Amino acid sequence: MKTEDFDYDLPKELIAQTPLKNRNASRMMVLDKETGEYADKHFTDLIDYLNPGDTLVLNDTKVIPARLIGHKPDTGAVIEVLMLKDLGDDEWECLTKPAKRIKEGTIVKFSDELSCKCTFVGDDGIRHYKFIYDGIFLEILDRLGEMPLPPYITEKLDDKNRYQTVYAKIEGSAAAPTAGLHFTEEINQKIKDKGIEILDVCLHVGLGTFRPVKEENVLDHHMHSEFYMISEEVADKLNKAKANGQRIIAVGTTSTRTLEANMKKYGKFTATSEN
């Protein structure tokens, strides 16, 4: 599998820069995997393709405003820090630009109430930082941080909540599970009313989403681990649905790889919290 096999032309004018006023107004392509036929629909048509008894699996991770712009107090050099993984005890794995300016022990200041100190120097821009703050960390981050939008989005996001699913609950992700951005409370209720069960798993999107594939052979690319959780209740319901021959439909790649990784490791859906 060569990276060039995945090349395609996507004109810039076709890349949406701002969200639609209504989340569920987005267009949706429906592909029949058996015949190859496809149809252009709208996201509100999704319910027509779901059947009573189906199980719909969502990723309820919540994006933190993980992009911080600071400077080195000694030189004034501007430093961008993208928080990727909570290592515990106020230490985070981060992607840094320009990384060459950050050595172990380097201080980056974001404001009078927040700064960080580099504790580890990794490859390809990875640094570990111990965050130093005065107050409640997530409240400070909400004020100072920016949503980590993909690099192909150049317009400023006016409302942080638009880069968040309506069902987001558990904070810790460095990017949104974008397939779920089109759901609304109204659509979710219609899905439930049709007799479809909605279950939540959680996967915090990490470095793998931001790291480009540099290897010529895709299979040689090193994938970084991501933290995921499945509750005992959800695991039991998934196993029951599978045993009964009911469809389990994962929303987006994050939900899919959560279920696939769990099944591959344990042979059945199993409650866990792990990388």
Secondary structure by P-SEA (a helix, b strand, c coil): ccccccbbbbbccccccccccccccbbbbbbcccccbbbbbccccccccccccbbbbbbcbbbcccbbbbbcccccbbbbbbbccccccccccccccccccccccbbbbccccbbbbbccccccbbbbbbccccccaaaaaaacccccccccccccccccccccccccccccccccccccccccaaaaaaaaaabbbbbbbbbbbcccccccccccccccbbbbbbbbcccaaaaaaaaaaaaabbbbbbccaaaaaaaaaaaaacccccccccc
